[in-house]
Amino acid sequence: PALVTDLGRQLAALEVERWVRTTPLPEHGLATPRARVVARFEGAGAQGDGGVDAAVAPVRTYALSIGASAPGGGSYAALDGGPGVFVLPRGFVDLITQSHLDRSVALVAREELTRLALRFSTPARVVTLVRDGERWRTEGGAPADESRVDGLLGTLSAMGAVRAFAYGPPGPEMGFAVPTVVIEASYGGDAGARRERVVVGARYGSGEDAGYYLRRDGIDATLAWPESVIDAVRGFTP
């Protein structure tokens, strides 16, 4: 919601870094744009909104083409039927071209959670927690340390995805064939029993940019968690 709201706000304002020329050149990359945005607005618009009288045509559609990168930053762009070629700021271009998948789909909610299983590949091991009233136990029945469980659930329920890479199937380099960890969460409550599964793939990046690819059952897209979340999961002992 936040990403889409920000995108809509910036499209409505459409502030540019600078104007380039009235007609595009081949090097502007607008003949085969790398991205196009079609924005539809309804209701009363501002006076002089694209030369359209909102009282006569309350529905207005604009097509924005984004071409090659411009020297000094940003990208060349143009509006269909608009007055010329301009440069859009890099931050706005990144906002347009990134995946707009809701980052909260990576959360593992703690409300109504009845069972949590962590399945690690290397070395192979399984850690399972089962709710027993207000407390947590291992699957073998041993009491779990409440502060450790609270810390783990706090991390999983508070940290959404830091990135959304792409829709569709993952690439082999993302490591889902032999996942780092599979998190299986079972829930009860008034809505009935349900089960959710998050699969964490390989590590990517380095330093502060490091993270782990992740996918959630039922969502055909790849996101990412920061390295700190996986460190917390790996270091957990009941």
C-alpha distance (Angstrom), angle and dihedral (degrees) to the residues before:
residue distance angle dihedral
P1 . . .
A2 3.81 . .
L3 3.80 93.5 .
V4 3.79 94.1 47.9
T5 3.80 92.5 45.6
D6 3.80 90.7 51.2
L7 3.81 91.2 47.0
G8 3.81 91.9 51.2
R9 3.81 92.0 47.9
Q10 3.81 93.2 50.7
L11 3.80 92.8 44.8
A12 3.80 90.7 52.3
A13 3.81 91.2 51.5
L14 3.85 96.2 34.6
E15 3.77 98.1 -173.7
V16 3.81 114.4 -175.0
E17 3.78 131.4 -153.7
R18 3.80 94.9 -134.1
W19 3.79 144.1 -27.4
V20 3.80 117.1 -108.2
R21 3.81 110.0 -174.9
T22 3.79 142.2 -40.6
T23 3.82 96.7 -103.9
P24 3.82 128.4 35.4
L25 3.79 125.4 -110.7
P26 3.84 124.4 -147.3
E27 3.81 91.4 -105.6
H28 3.80 90.2 61.0
G29 3.82 88.6 72.5
L30 3.81 94.5 -139.1
A31 3.82 95.6 126.7
T32 3.84 87.2 70.3
P33 3.81 103.5 19.3
R34 3.78 119.2 -161.6
A35 3.81 90.6 -139.1
R36 3.78 138.5 14.7
V37 3.77 128.1 -166.0
V38 3.80 122.0 -161.7
A39 3.80 110.2 -164.3
R40 3.80 123.1 -171.0
F41 3.78 120.2 -162.4
E42 3.80 124.9 -169.3
G43 3.78 132.0 -167.6
A44 3.75 131.5 26.4
G45 3.79 114.2 -14.6
A46 3.76 133.0 -163.4
Q47 3.79 119.5 -78.1
G48 3.78 109.4 -85.7
D49 3.83 91.3 16.1
G50 3.80 99.3 171.0
G51 3.79 89.6 -34.9
V52 3.82 90.2 -67.2
D53 3.77 121.7 131.3
A54 3.82 103.3 -134.6
A55 3.79 91.2 -155.1
V56 3.80 89.8 60.2
A57 3.82 99.6 34.5
P58 3.84 109.3 22.2
V59 3.82 91.0 171.7
R60 3.79 113.4 71.4
T61 3.80 127.4 -179.8
Y62 3.80 125.4 -166.1
A63 3.82 128.9 -174.9
L64 3.80 118.1 -152.8
S65 3.82 120.1 -165.6
I66 3.80 121.3 -160.0
G67 3.78 117.9 -158.5
A68 3.78 137.5 171.3
S69 3.78 127.6 -17.9
A70 3.80 113.5 -88.4
P71 3.81 125.2 -133.5
G72 3.78 109.6 -96.1
G73 3.80 94.2 25.9
G74 3.77 138.4 -61.2
S75 3.79 127.7 62.9
Y76 3.78 136.9 -88.4
A77 3.79 113.3 -105.5
A78 3.79 142.4 168.6
L79 3.78 139.7 -171.0
D80 3.81 117.2 -125.6
G81 3.78 105.3 -103.2
G82 3.79 90.2 5.2
P83 3.79 129.4 135.7
G84 3.81 101.3 -97.5
V85 3.80 151.6 -54.4
F86 3.79 121.2 -44.0
V87 3.81 139.0 169.0
L88 3.80 121.1 -109.8
P89 3.83 119.5 -152.5
R90 3.79 115.5 -100.7
G91 3.81 92.5 -120.8
F92 3.79 91.8 57.9
V93 3.81 92.1 46.4
D94 3.82 89.4 51.3
L95 3.81 89.6 50.3
I96 3.80 90.5 52.8
T97 3.80 98.1 44.9
Q98 3.80 100.4 42.3
S99 3.78 123.1 90.7
H100 3.80 111.7 -90.0
L101 3.79 95.1 -153.9
D102 3.81 112.7 143.3
R103 3.82 106.6 -98.3
S104 3.82 91.4 -150.5
V105 3.82 91.4 74.5
A106 3.82 86.2 83.0
L107 3.81 92.3 63.1
V108 3.80 120.2 108.8
A109 3.79 102.5 -148.5
R110 3.81 117.7 -140.8
E111 3.81 96.8 -158.5
E112 3.82 111.6 103.9
L113 3.83 90.0 -0.8
T114 3.81 109.4 154.8
R115 3.81 103.3 169.6
L116 3.80 136.1 18.0
A117 3.81 125.4 -171.2
L118 3.81 125.3 -172.9
R119 3.81 112.4 -163.4
F120 3.81 114.5 -167.9
S121 3.81 124.0 -166.2
T122 3.81 102.8 -161.9
P123 2.94 108.7 65.1
A124 3.80 94.3 10.6
R125 3.80 111.5 -120.4
V126 3.79 140.2 134.0
V127 3.80 127.1 -142.6
T128 3.81 114.1 -166.9
L129 3.78 128.8 -174.3
V130 3.82 123.8 -168.3
R131 3.80 124.6 -168.0
D132 3.80 113.7 -123.4
G133 3.79 106.4 -173.5
E134 3.81 105.6 -62.7
R135 3.80 94.3 -15.8
W136 3.78 137.8 67.9
R137 3.79 129.4 -125.2
T138 3.78 135.7 -179.9
E139 3.77 117.2 -105.1
G140 3.80 87.2 -101.6
G141 3.81 90.2 59.4
A142 3.81 99.8 -105.6
P143 3.83 115.3 138.7
A144 3.81 114.3 -105.4
D145 3.79 124.4 -136.6
E146 3.80 103.6 -97.6
S147 3.81 95.7 -150.8
R148 3.82 92.4 52.0
V149 3.80 92.2 47.7
D150 3.79 90.9 47.3
G151 3.81 90.5 51.5
L152 3.79 93.1 49.4
L153 3.81 94.4 47.0
G154 3.78 90.4 45.1
T155 3.80 90.7 56.0
L156 3.80 95.7 45.5
S157 3.81 94.1 46.2
A158 3.81 96.6 45.1
M159 3.80 105.0 41.8
G160 3.79 115.2 78.4
A161 3.78 123.2 -174.5
V162 3.79 115.3 -64.1
R163 3.80 92.1 -154.5
A164 3.78 140.0 18.3
F165 3.80 109.3 -151.4
A166 3.78 107.6 -176.3
Y167 3.77 147.0 -39.6
G168 3.80 119.4 -106.8
P169 3.81 132.6 40.7
P170 3.82 119.8 -20.9
G171 3.78 125.0 -110.1
P172 3.82 120.4 -110.8
E173 3.81 90.8 -111.2
M174 3.80 89.1 66.5
G175 3.79 91.0 74.6
F176 3.79 102.9 -131.3
A177 3.82 92.6 136.0
V178 3.82 87.9 73.0
P179 3.81 103.5 19.5
T180 3.78 123.6 -155.1
V181 3.80 90.6 -132.7
V182 3.79 138.3 -15.1
I183 3.81 115.8 -146.4
E184 3.81 115.4 -156.8
A185 3.80 117.2 -171.0
S186 3.80 124.4 -172.5
Y187 3.79 122.7 -163.5
G188 3.80 138.2 -167.9
G189 3.79 130.1 -179.1
D190 3.79 136.4 108.2
A191 3.81 93.2 -43.3
G192 3.80 90.5 60.8
A193 3.78 132.4 -114.7
R194 3.79 117.6 -37.5
R195 3.77 137.7 165.5
E196 3.79 131.0 -146.4
R197 3.80 129.5 -170.5
V198 3.80 131.1 -161.4
V199 3.81 118.5 -169.3
V200 3.80 118.0 -158.9
G201 3.79 116.7 -156.3
A202 3.78 132.8 -174.6
R203 3.79 130.2 -28.1
Y204 3.79 118.8 -104.5
G205 3.80 135.2 -171.7
S206 3.79 128.7 11.6
G207 3.78 139.5 -104.3
E208 3.80 115.4 -1.4
D209 3.81 90.2 -10.6
A210 3.81 94.2 58.7
G211 3.78 119.1 116.9
Y212 3.79 145.0 141.8
Y213 3.79 129.0 -104.8
L214 3.79 114.6 -119.4
R215 3.78 139.5 -176.5
R216 3.78 131.2 -169.9
D217 3.78 123.7 -147.7
G218 3.79 112.5 -101.5
I219 3.83 95.0 24.1
D220 3.80 116.6 92.4
A221 3.79 97.0 -151.0
T222 3.79 140.1 88.5
L223 3.79 121.3 -124.0
A224 3.80 134.2 167.2
W225 3.78 140.7 -124.6
P226 3.80 122.5 -153.8
E227 3.78 117.5 -104.5
S228 3.82 90.5 -110.0
V229 3.82 91.7 67.9
I230 3.80 93.3 53.3
D231 3.80 90.7 45.3
A232 3.81 88.5 55.2
V233 3.81 92.1 48.5
R234 3.81 93.9 46.7
G235 3.79 92.8 46.8
F236 3.80 95.1 49.7
T237 3.80 119.3 116.0
P238 3.78 121.8 172.9
